[in-house]
Amino acid sequence: MARASRRLLIAPTVLSGAGLGAFISAPLLAERLHLPPDSAAALFLRDTFGIWMWLALAWLAARICDLLLHHVAMLARSGTPYPALLSDLLRATLFAAAGLTILMQVFDKSATGLITLSSVMIAVIGFALRNVISDIFSGIALGIDHPYAIGDWIETVQGAAGKVSEITWRTTRLVDRNGFVIIVPNGLVAGQRLLNYGADATDYRIALRIPLDAALPPARAKRLLLSGALDAERRFPGLVPDVLLSECIDGAASYLVRFRVPDFGGEAVCRDTVASCVLNALNCAGQTIQRSGLIRQPPPPWPSPREALLSNVDLFRGFDPRERAELAGKMRARELEPGETVVRQGDHGDCLYVLAEGILDVLTERPGMPPIRDRIAPGEVFGEMSLLTGQQRSATVSAALVSLVYEIHRADLDPILHHRPGIAEGLAAVMAEHQARNDRRGRVPEEAASPTRADLLARLRLLFRL
């Protein structure tokens, strides 16, 4: 690095030394050429060598400043390049000073009039371009302070948020999440609050505010909201969600569902997923978002929470309201403590389960291979293959949180299927969809062949004697 720095100084040093020597020896050269001291030719030689000397000295000083800035940047920011804007400004200042010196020393011009004229011009130009000058100096300050870099997601003035694509003398260019280019003057960036979300690989935490009925026990409310956020974590691993009770006002308890998002560019999609899963968890538990103020809540669309739960389960979407009400009256509630096992892989079962509240962990053991892990969220069904086809349990399911599941036995479905055998086709189709979804999630071992819709329908008819 030191050798490279010395090489950068060789050319301006040699040129400066040669210019200084030529300027000093200009009278001797004029005398050797037999030129009168006051002749135009002698004055031309002196002025040319003087211009050469001062411009070369300005070049040498600029190179020295560049090396000093680079050295300071290496010490202060571990190799981060120094702002090019600052280097350009120093060069301009040094060459402007060299030009002023040439006028005064080489051409013997008075500095008083020049300074006065320059001051007036600077004042007029400065007033006319005050915003531009403010942006330029703000750009210099931002370059020195280095609050953000190319590739960072930042939010400056209201409505100006995006990824930094370019930083110029006057402006910072952002590309928002929709692909539009936002050009923000550096003066506004420096004068406003700045949020730096980091680059694409930087995660941070945000919160959704969810108002619920204040009569709902806080422990249950937190469990419902957390189960929805954990469901969203299947799509966005690393959310690390938690739930806090923020405040109680106007008959509503306001909860904060906090979670981490992978980067600013994916925040909208991540927020949408968490909100959708939280609403699904609330709907499966028969709860709704609380309206603020004294507005009365509309009556629930379903006579009971159990019917509301079944209406959200796609396995029973072929059932009419009367059949869902009949099945809801036969379901058996089962509360689970964290770590409690619901079904065990390899067992035989004569019932399926519908998760109403909480979250369940799924573990599928495979001989000689790593186990497959997954989760079950509110509104999802498990154990249907064992109930409706007689197969063994394909996985071990246990509670990750305090959870509530409903058992549906074969005897509960038997009268409904015998009364309307056509439902079996719909059940087979949904079970085939579940099996395909489990395959995509890796919940089913690769060596296990997934039954087709026709196979499932045949097994259903055989088991229920349809």
C-alpha positions in Angstrom: 0.0 0.0 0.0 2.9 2.4 0.9 4.7 1.6 -2.4 1.5 2.2 -4.4 1.0 5.6 -2.6 4.6 6.6 -3.5 4.0 5.7 -7.1 0.9 8.0 -7.2 3.1 10.9 -6.0 6.0 10.4 -8.4 4.4 12.2 -11.5 3.0 15.3 -9.7 6.2 15.6 -7.6 8.4 15.5 -10.7 6.2 17.9 -12.6 6.1 20.3 -9.6 9.8 20.2 -9.2 10.4 20.8 -12.9 7.9 23.7 -12.9 9.5 25.3 -9.9 13.0 25.0 -11.4 11.8 26.3 -14.7 10.1 29.3 -13.0 13.3 30.1 -11.1 15.5 29.7 -14.1 13.3 31.7 -16.4 15.4 34.9 -16.2 18.6 32.9 -16.9 17.0 31.2 -19.9 15.9 34.6 -21.3 19.4 35.9 -20.8 20.9 32.9 -22.6 18.4 33.5 -25.5 19.5 37.2 -25.5 15.9 38.4 -24.7 15.5 41.8 -23.0 14.0 41.3 -19.5 10.9 43.4 -20.3 10.3 41.9 -23.7 7.2 40.1 -24.6 9.0 36.8 -25.1 10.8 36.9 -21.7 7.5 37.7 -20.0 5.8 34.9 -21.9 8.4 32.4 -20.6 8.1 33.6 -17.0 4.3 33.5 -17.1 4.2 30.0 -18.7 6.6 28.6 -16.2 4.7 30.2 -13.4 1.4 28.8 -14.5 3.0 25.4 -14.9 4.5 25.5 -11.4 1.3 26.5 -9.6 -0.9 24.1 -11.4 1.6 21.2 -10.8 1.7 22.2 -7.1 -2.1 22.1 -6.9 -2.1 18.6 -8.5 0.5 17.4 -6.0 -1.5 18.8 -3.1 -4.7 17.1 -4.4 -2.9 13.8 -4.6 -1.6 14.2 -1.0 -5.1 15.0 0.2 -6.5 11.9 -1.5 -3.9 9.7 0.2 -4.6 11.3 3.5 -8.3 10.8 3.1 -7.8 7.2 2.1 -5.6 6.6 5.1 -8.1 8.1 7.5 -10.9 6.0 5.9 -8.9 2.8 6.3 -8.4 3.6 10.0 -11.9 4.8 10.8 -14.2 2.5 8.8 -12.1 -0.6 8.1 -11.6 -0.1 4.4 -14.8 1.7 3.5 -14.0 4.1 0.7 -14.0 7.8 1.6 -16.7 10.0 0.0 -15.7 10.9 -3.6 -17.7 14.1 -3.1 -15.3 15.3 -0.5 -12.3 14.6 -2.7 -13.8 16.4 -5.6 -14.5 19.5 -3.4 -10.9 19.5 -2.2 -9.6 19.3 -5.7 -11.8 22.2 -6.8 -10.7 24.3 -3.9 -7.0 23.6 -4.5 -7.2 24.4 -8.2 -9.3 27.5 -7.5 -6.6 28.7 -5.0 -4.0 28.0 -7.7 -5.9 30.0 -10.2 -6.2 32.9 -7.8 -2.5 32.7 -7.0 -1.6 32.7 -10.7 -3.6 35.9 -11.2 -1.9 37.6 -8.3 1.7 36.4 -8.5 2.1 35.7 -12.2 0.1 38.4 -13.8 0.5 40.9 -11.0 -3.2 41.6 -10.6 -4.6 43.3 -7.5 -6.4 40.9 -5.1 -8.6 43.6 -3.6 -10.8 44.2 -6.7 -10.8 40.5 -7.5 -11.9 39.5 -4.0 -14.6 42.3 -3.9 -15.9 41.2 -7.3 -15.8 37.5 -6.3 -17.6 38.2 -3.0 -20.4 40.0 -4.8 -20.7 37.2 -7.4 -20.6 34.5 -4.7 -23.3 36.3 -2.7 -25.6 36.6 -5.7 -25.0 33.1 -7.0 -25.2 31.7 -3.4 -28.6 33.3 -2.9 -29.9 32.1 -6.2 -28.6 28.6 -5.7 -29.0 28.4 -2.0 -31.0 25.1 -2.2 -28.5 23.6 -4.5 -25.6 24.6 -2.3 -27.5 23.2 0.7 -27.9 19.9 -1.0 -24.3 19.8 -2.0 -23.0 20.5 1.5 -25.5 18.1 2.9 -24.2 15.5 0.5 -20.7 16.2 1.8 -21.9 15.8 5.4 -23.7 12.5 4.6 -20.6 11.2 2.8 -18.5 12.0 5.9 -20.9 10.7 8.4 -21.9 7.7 6.2 -25.4 7.0 7.7 -26.3 4.7 4.8 -24.7 3.0 1.8 -25.7 1.7 -1.6 -28.1 -1.2 -1.1 -29.5 -0.1 2.2 -33.3 0.3 2.7 -33.9 3.7 4.2 -36.9 5.9 5.0 -36.4 9.7 4.8 -39.2 12.2 4.3 -42.8 11.0 4.5 -43.6 8.7 1.6 -39.9 8.3 0.6 -38.7 4.8 1.5 -36.7 2.5 -0.7 -33.4 0.9 -1.5 -30.5 3.3 -2.1 -29.4 2.9 -5.7 -27.1 6.0 -6.1 -25.7 8.9 -4.0 -24.7 12.0 -6.0 -23.6 15.5 -5.2 -27.1 16.8 -4.8 -29.5 13.8 -4.5 -30.0 10.3 -3.2 -31.9 7.9 -5.5 -34.2 5.3 -4.0 -36.0 2.4 -5.6 -39.2 1.6 -3.6 -40.8 -1.8 -3.2 -42.9 -1.2 -6.3 -39.9 -0.5 -8.5 -40.4 3.3 -8.8 -37.4 5.6 -8.5 -37.6 8.3 -5.8 -35.1 11.2 -6.0 -34.7 12.9 -2.7 -32.5 16.1 -2.3 -29.7 15.6 0.1 -30.8 18.7 2.0 -34.1 17.0 2.9 -32.3 13.8 3.9 -29.9 15.6 6.2 -32.7 17.7 7.7 -35.2 15.0 8.4 -35.3 11.9 10.6 -33.7 9.0 8.9 -34.5 5.3 9.4 -32.0 2.9 8.1 -33.4 -0.7 7.8 -30.1 -2.1 6.6 -29.4 -4.2 3.5 -31.4 -7.2 2.2 -29.9 -9.6 4.8 -30.8 -7.4 7.8 -33.9 -8.3 9.8 -35.7 -6.1 12.3 -38.9 -6.3 14.4 -42.3 -4.8 13.8 -45.7 -5.2 15.5 -49.3 -5.6 14.6 -51.9 -4.0 16.9 -54.9 -6.3 17.4 -57.9 -5.1 19.5 -59.9 -7.9 21.1 -62.8 -8.0 23.5 -61.6 -7.0 27.0 -63.7 -9.8 28.5 -61.5 -12.4 26.7 -58.9 -13.7 29.3 -55.5 -12.3 28.4 -53.8 -15.7 28.6 -56.2 -17.2 26.0 -56.0 -14.0 23.8 -52.2 -14.2 23.8 -52.4 -17.9 23.0 -54.7 -17.3 20.0 -52.6 -14.5 18.6 -49.4 -16.4 19.1 -50.7 -19.5 17.4 -51.5 -17.4 14.3 -48.0 -15.8 14.3 -46.4 -19.3 14.7 -48.5 -20.5 11.8 -47.0 -17.7 9.6 -43.5 -18.8 10.6 -44.0 -21.9 8.4 -43.7 -19.6 5.4 -41.2 -17.1 7.0 -38.9 -18.9 9.3 -37.2 -16.8 12.0 -40.2 -14.6 12.9 -39.6 -15.3 16.6 -43.1 -13.9 17.5 -44.4 -12.9 20.9 -47.6 -11.2 22.1 -47.9 -8.3 24.6 -51.0 -6.7 26.1 -50.5 -3.0 25.2 -53.6 -1.2 26.7 -57.3 -1.4 27.5 -59.5 1.3 26.2 -63.2 1.7 25.2 -64.0 -1.9 26.1 -61.2 -3.3 24.0 -57.9 -4.9 25.0 -55.2 -3.9 22.5 -52.5 -6.5 21.9 -49.2 -6.2 20.1 -48.1 -9.2 17.9 -44.4 -8.6 17.5 -42.3 -10.5 15.0 -39.1 -10.1 12.9 -39.2 -9.5 9.2 -36.3 -10.7 6.9 -35.8 -7.3 5.2 -37.6 -4.1 4.4 -38.4 -5.2 0.9 -40.4 -8.2 2.1 -42.1 -6.5 5.0 -45.5 -6.0 3.3 -45.8 -9.7 2.3 -44.6 -10.8 5.7 -47.1 -8.5 7.5 -49.9 -9.8 5.3 -49.1 -13.4 6.0 -49.0 -12.8 9.8 -52.2 -10.8 9.8 -54.0 -13.4 7.7 -52.9 -16.3 10.0 -53.8 -14.3 13.1 -57.3 -13.6 11.7 -57.7 -17.3 10.8 -56.7 -18.3 14.4 -59.3 -15.9 15.8 -62.0 -17.1 13.4 -61.4 -20.8 14.3 -61.8 -19.9 18.0 -65.0 -17.9 17.4 -63.4 -14.6 18.2 -63.4 -11.4 16.1 -61.5 -8.1 16.1 -63.0 -5.7 18.6 -64.4 -2.4 17.2 -63.5 0.7 19.1 -65.9 3.0 20.8 -69.5 2.2 21.6 -70.4 0.5 18.3 -72.2 -2.7 18.9 -70.7 -5.9 17.6 -72.8 -7.6 14.9 -74.2 -11.0 15.8 -71.9 -13.9 14.9 -72.7 -15.6 11.6 -72.7 -19.1 13.2 -74.9 -20.4 16.1 -71.9 -21.9 17.9 -68.1 -21.6 17.9 -67.9 -25.3 16.9 -69.9 -24.7 13.8 -67.8 -21.6 13.0 -64.7 -23.8 13.3 -66.1 -26.5 11.0 -67.0 -23.8 8.4 -63.2 -23.0 8.2 -62.2 -26.6 7.7 -61.9 -27.5 4.0 -62.4 -31.2 4.8 -66.1 -30.4 5.6 -66.8 -27.8 2.9 -69.1 -30.3 1.2 -71.3 -30.6 4.3 -74.5 -28.4 4.4 -75.3 -26.3 7.5 -77.5 -29.0 9.0 -74.8 -31.7 8.7 -72.2 -29.4 10.2 -74.5 -28.6 13.1 -75.1 -32.3 13.6 -71.3 -33.1 13.5 -70.5 -30.1 15.8 -72.8 -31.5 18.5 -70.9 -34.8 18.5 -67.4 -33.4 18.6 -65.4 -34.1 21.8 -63.2 -31.3 23.2 -59.7 -32.1 24.4 -57.4 -29.6 26.1 -53.7 -30.2 25.7 -50.8 -29.0 27.8 -47.5 -28.0 26.2 -45.6 -31.2 25.3 -48.6 -33.5 25.5 -48.9 -36.0 22.7 -52.1 -36.3 20.8 -51.3 -39.1 18.4 -48.2 -41.3 18.0 -46.6 -42.5 14.7 -47.5 -46.1 13.9 -50.6 -46.3 16.1 -54.0 -47.1 14.8 -56.8 -44.6 15.2 -60.5 -44.3 14.9 -60.8 -40.5 15.1 -59.6 -37.4 13.4 -58.8 -34.1 15.1 -59.6 -30.5 14.3 -57.3 -27.9 16.0 -59.3 -25.0 17.3 -56.7 -23.1 19.4 -53.0 -23.3 19.9 -50.3 -24.8 17.7 -49.1 -28.4 17.3 -45.7 -29.8 16.4 -45.5 -32.7 13.9 -42.6 -35.2 13.9 -42.2 -37.9 11.3 -39.5 -40.4 12.0 -37.7 -42.1 9.1 -35.3 -45.0 9.5 -31.7 -44.0 8.9 -32.7 -40.4 7.9 -33.3 -37.1 9.7 -36.9 -36.7 11.0 -39.3 -34.4 9.3 -40.7 -31.6 11.4 -43.8 -29.4 10.7 -46.6 -27.6 12.5 -50.4 -27.7 12.5 -52.2 -24.4 12.8 -55.8 -23.6 13.9 -58.4 -24.8 11.5 -56.3 -27.7 10.2 -57.3 -31.3 10.4 -55.0 -34.2 11.2 -55.5 -37.9 11.6 -58.0 -38.1 8.8 -56.1 -40.7 6.9 -56.3 -43.2 9.8 -60.0 -42.5 10.4 -61.2 -42.5 6.8 -58.9 -45.2 5.4 -57.8 -47.3 8.3 -54.1 -46.5 7.9 -51.6 -46.2 10.7 -50.7 -42.8 12.1 -48.0 -41.3 9.8 -46.6 -38.9 12.4 -46.4 -38.0 16.1 -48.3 -34.9 17.0 -47.8 -33.0 20.2 -48.8 -29.6 21.6 -46.4 -26.7 21.3 -48.7 -24.4 23.3 -51.7 -24.9 25.5 -54.1 -26.1 22.7 -57.7 -27.1 22.2 -58.6 -29.9 19.7 -61.8 -31.6 18.8 -62.1 -35.3 18.3 -64.4 -36.6 15.5 -64.9 -40.4 15.6 -65.9 -42.7 12.8 -69.3 -43.3 14.4 -69.9 -39.5 14.3 -69.5 -39.5 10.5 -71.2 -42.8 9.7 -74.8 -41.6 9.7 -74.0 -38.5 7.7 -72.2 -40.5 5.0 -74.9 -43.1 4.8 -77.6 -40.4 4.5 -75.7 -38.7 1.7 -73.0 -41.0 0.2 -72.0 -38.4 -2.4 -70.1 -36.6 0.3 -67.5 -39.3 0.1 -66.2 -38.0 -3.2 -65.7 -34.6 -1.8 -63.8 -36.0 1.2 -61.6 -38.1 -1.1 -60.8 -35.0 -3.1 -59.9 -32.9 -0.1 -57.8 -35.7 1.4 -55.9 -36.0 -1.9 -55.2 -32.2 -1.6 -54.0 -32.6 2.0 -51.7 -35.4 0.9 -50.2 -33.4 -1.9 -49.7 -30.4 0.5 -48.0 -32.6 3.0 -45.8 -34.0 0.2 -44.7 -30.4 -0.7 -44.0 -29.6 2.9 -42.0 -32.7 3.3 -44.3 -34.1 6.0 -44.6 -37.4 4.2 -41.5 -39.6 3.7 -40.4 -39.9 0.1 -40.5 -43.7 0.2 -44.3 -43.6 1.1 -46.4 -43.5 -2.1 -49.2 -41.0 -1.8 -52.7 -42.6 -2.6 -54.6 -41.1 -5.5 -58.1 -39.7 -5.2 -59.6 -42.8 -6.7 -57.8 -45.0 -4.1 -59.0 -42.8 -1.3 -62.5 -42.9 -2.5 -62.4 -46.7 -2.8 -61.1 -47.0 0.8 -63.8 -44.7 2.1 -66.6 -46.7 0.5 -65.1 -49.9 1.8 -64.6 -48.7 5.3 -68.0 -47.1 5.7 -69.8 -49.8 3.5 -71.2 -47.2 1.1 
